[in-house]
Amino acid sequence: MRFSRVLAAAAVAVAASQLFVAPGTAAAETARPSFFGSEEVRSDNLKPFAKWTNAIARYEEEKVKAAKTQGNCSSAQFNRCHYEQWVKFLVGLKDKDKLTQVQEVNAFMNRAKYVTDDVNWGEKDYWETPGEFIAKLGDCEDYAIAKFMSLRLLGFSDDALRVVAVKDLNLNVGHAILVVFLDGKVYVLDNQIKQVVEAARIRHYQPVFSINATSWWRHRT
C-alpha cells in the first residue's frame, strides 16, 4: 500500500525538530535508543501535528454526541449503536491480561476493510477519530488511532502507546502503525500484519516519527 502522505508528514516532523533542539546543541546529545534500530529525540510541542491533535479533540466530542444519536450499526454516521458495540467489546476484555487485550484490539480493528481518504472524505490526508473509523472504515493511520484509543480506554497509559510513521523499506513507501510498550518489550500493531509481533522481529520498517497524546519523537537510524 502506498502512503506517500505519511512521508510528507514525516518531513514536517523533521523540520519541526528544529523547534526544540537548542542552537549549538547537537541532536545526539539528547537522543536515546529506540525501536527498529533507531535513536529518538523527544518534544512536547505538538503544534506541527494538527491532524493528530484535531482527531483527538473530535474524538472527545464524538463520545458525547454518539450517546445521544439514534441509528443502526450499518450507518456511515457514528451513533449510539456503534458506540455501544465498541464499548461492549472493550468491556469483554477488562479482565484479560494486557497482552491479550493488545492482541484482541489489534484483531478487532484489523477486520475492518481498508478505504482510502479520497474515497471516504474526498481528501488526500484525513486522520479519523475512532468513531469515524468504526462507521466509515479507513486507512493505515486510522487503524492505528482506533487501536490507540481503544487501549487507552482499557487503561493503558499514554506513555505506553505511540502512533508511528514509518518507511517500508521493502516497498519504499510510507506507512503508519501503533507500537505498545509492555513488560519491557515493544509490540507492533499493524493493519498489514495479522498478528501482534515484537518490534525486534521486524527489519523492513524505518521509523521517522512517533507520537502520543502529549509528546512526539523524531527518529533516526
C-alpha positions in Angstrom: 0.0 0.0 0.0 1.3 3.4 -0.9 1.1 6.1 1.8 3.1 9.0 0.5 1.2 11.5 2.7 2.7 9.8 5.8 6.2 10.5 4.4 5.1 14.1 3.8 4.0 14.4 7.4 7.4 13.0 8.3 9.1 15.8 6.5 7.1 18.2 8.7 8.3 16.3 11.8 11.9 16.6 10.8 11.6 20.3 10.1 9.8 20.8 13.4 12.6 19.1 15.3 14.4 22.4 14.9 11.8 23.9 17.3 13.2 22.0 20.3 16.9 21.5 19.5 18.6 24.5 21.1 21.0 26.5 18.9 24.5 25.0 19.1 23.2 21.8 20.7 23.8 18.6 18.7 20.7 16.3 18.5 22.9 13.4 19.5 23.2 14.9 23.0 19.5 14.3 23.6 19.0 11.2 21.5 18.3 7.8 23.1 17.9 4.3 21.8 14.5 3.4 20.4 12.8 0.7 18.4 13.6 -0.5 14.9 17.3 0.2 15.4 16.7 3.9 15.7 17.5 6.7 18.1 14.9 9.2 19.1 14.6 12.8 20.3 11.5 13.9 22.2 9.5 17.1 22.0 6.3 18.1 23.8 5.4 20.6 21.1 2.5 19.1 19.1 1.7 22.2 17.1 3.2 20.7 13.8 0.7 17.8 14.1 -2.7 19.4 13.7 -4.3 16.4 12.0 -3.4 14.3 15.0 -4.5 16.8 17.7 -7.7 17.6 15.8 -8.5 13.9 15.7 -8.1 13.7 19.4 -10.2 16.7 20.0 -13.0 15.5 17.7 -12.9 12.1 19.5 -13.7 13.7 22.8 -16.7 15.4 21.2 -18.0 12.4 19.4 -18.2 10.2 22.5 -20.7 12.6 24.0 -22.6 13.1 20.7 -22.8 9.4 19.9 -24.5 8.5 23.2 -27.4 10.8 22.1 -27.6 9.9 18.4 -30.0 7.3 17.3 -29.1 4.9 14.4 -28.1 1.4 13.5 -24.6 -0.1 13.1 -24.8 -0.2 9.3 -24.9 3.6 9.2 -21.9 5.6 7.9 -22.6 8.1 10.7 -21.2 7.1 14.1 -24.1 6.7 16.5 -25.1 5.0 19.7 -25.3 1.6 18.1 -21.6 1.8 17.0 -20.6 3.3 20.4 -22.3 0.6 22.4 -20.9 -2.2 20.2 -17.4 -0.8 20.7 -17.8 -0.4 24.4 -19.3 -3.9 24.8 -16.2 -5.3 23.0 -13.8 -3.4 25.3 -15.7 -4.4 28.5 -15.3 -8.0 27.4 -11.6 -7.5 27.6 -11.4 -5.8 31.0 -10.5 -8.9 33.0 -7.9 -10.3 30.5 -4.2 -9.8 30.7 -2.7 -6.8 28.9 -1.0 -8.7 26.1 -4.3 -10.5 25.3 -6.0 -7.1 25.3 -3.5 -5.8 22.8 -3.9 -8.9 20.6 -7.7 -8.7 20.7 -7.9 -5.0 19.9 -5.5 -5.5 17.0 -7.6 -8.4 15.6 -10.9 -6.5 16.1 -9.7 -3.4 14.2 -7.9 -5.3 11.5 -11.1 -6.9 10.4 -12.2 -3.5 9.0 -11.8 -3.0 5.3 -9.1 -0.6 4.1 -10.6 2.5 2.5 -8.5 5.5 1.2 -9.1 9.1 2.3 -10.1 10.3 -1.1 -12.9 7.7 -1.3 -14.1 8.4 2.3 -13.5 12.1 2.6 -12.6 13.5 -0.8 -9.2 14.5 0.7 -5.6 13.2 0.3 -4.9 13.0 4.0 -7.6 12.9 6.7 -6.9 11.5 10.2 -10.1 9.9 11.5 -11.4 9.5 15.0 -12.2 6.0 16.2 -15.9 6.7 15.7 -15.3 7.7 12.1 -13.2 4.7 11.5 -15.7 2.3 13.0 -18.5 3.8 10.9 -16.7 4.5 7.6 -13.5 2.4 7.8 -10.2 4.0 6.9 -6.5 3.7 6.0 -3.3 3.0 7.9 -3.2 5.8 10.4 -6.9 5.4 11.1 -6.4 1.7 12.2 -3.5 2.9 14.4 -5.6 5.7 16.0 -8.6 3.4 16.7 -6.3 0.9 18.4 -4.6 3.7 20.3 -7.9 5.0 21.7 -9.2 1.5 22.4 -6.2 0.6 24.6 -6.4 4.0 26.4 -10.0 3.1 27.3 -8.7 -0.2 28.6 -6.4 1.6 31.0 -3.1 1.7 29.0 -1.1 4.9 29.8 -0.3 7.4 27.2 3.4 6.7 27.7 2.8 3.0 26.7 1.4 3.9 23.3 2.6 5.6 20.1 1.3 6.0 16.6 4.4 5.7 14.4 5.1 6.9 10.8 7.5 4.5 9.2 9.0 4.0 5.8 8.5 0.5 4.5 11.9 -0.4 3.1 10.6 -3.3 1.1 8.1 -1.2 -0.8 9.8 2.2 -0.4 6.5 3.8 0.8 5.2 5.4 3.9 3.0 3.6 6.4 1.6 4.1 9.9 1.4 1.6 12.8 0.9 1.5 16.5 3.5 0.4 19.0 2.9 -0.7 22.6 5.5 -0.7 25.3 4.6 -3.7 27.6 6.7 -5.6 30.1 10.0 -4.4 28.7 9.1 -5.2 25.1 7.9 -3.2 22.2 4.9 -4.7 20.3 3.7 -3.7 16.8 0.1 -3.4 15.8 -0.1 -3.2 12.1 -3.1 -3.5 9.7 -0.7 -5.2 7.2 0.4 -7.9 9.7 -2.2 -10.2 11.0 -0.6 -11.0 14.4 0.9 -8.7 17.0 4.7 -9.1 16.8 7.6 -7.7 18.7 9.4 -4.8 17.1 12.7 -6.6 17.4 11.4 -9.2 14.8 10.7 -6.5 12.1 13.5 -5.4 9.8 11.7 -3.6 7.0 10.4 -0.5 8.8 12.4 2.7 9.3 10.7 4.9 11.8 10.5 8.6 11.0 8.4 10.0 13.9 6.2 8.6 16.6 3.5 10.4 18.6 1.1 10.1 21.5 -1.3 12.5 23.2 1.4 14.5 24.9 4.6 14.2 23.0 6.3 13.3 19.7 9.7 11.8 18.9 11.9 12.3 15.8 13.7 9.0 14.9 16.9 8.5 13.0 19.0 5.4 12.2 
